[in-house]
Amino acid sequence: MTRSQGPGDRGPGPGAAGPSEAAGEPALPAPPWRLEFADGSGNLHRLTQDGPGAPVRWVYDPVTPARSSSGLYSGGPARAGDAAPDLARALWAEAERLAAAPATHAPTRAKGTGHLALETPAGRREVLVAQGAFADLEALVARLPGP
């Protein structure tokens, strides 16, 4: 599933470039923006930046046994904090790469597939990501600091 809202939502817009972009690193979009990634088990990872100069906040909202289809699975403890700018840029770039690569998409949200949503002032894009195609994104998410 791919969905776009807003004309020409193609990622970072005017004003999104920062000093890191000149060095060849990916840039974050102009805030406010939101990145949501539900992994293959349904655990939700959310990054947001509310305004220019604001920190990039992240929240991990895990599946609990009460919400699990088995009644047993737990994604661990909920966590939240600030993401380092370089890690936030890498996460956004990898999410953009997955969203732009139809070969990584899944036709339906089945167990093991991921759900990715990128939201900027220009609109919201959502894609389902095939099982195994989001390993690099998961590796970046794992670098977010613990509680």
C-alpha angles and dihedrals in degrees: 000000000000121000130176129186123191127030119288099354096177102152129266114034134195113318094022094105116099137175091284093060091062088057090056096259120132117264130225118238120258108277144287094064139143134201120193126184124180109193127218091280095047098256108149124224115188129185122185139174113193101191146350111301092010118130120259104249123202131195129191113205107184129199110259127206088255090058096036120106088226094045087229109068119103125184089205129249123342113250139186139177146120120305120223110250094241092051092047090052092049092049092050092047093050091047089050090050092052093045091051096047111080090187088069095051127103124215094223139018101256128161108288096027123109132229119217127189126181117188128186132156086271093061147282129287123193130186136173111230123213120245110272094017095095100054093115091051091049090050089054092046089053089061092064109111119263126239 
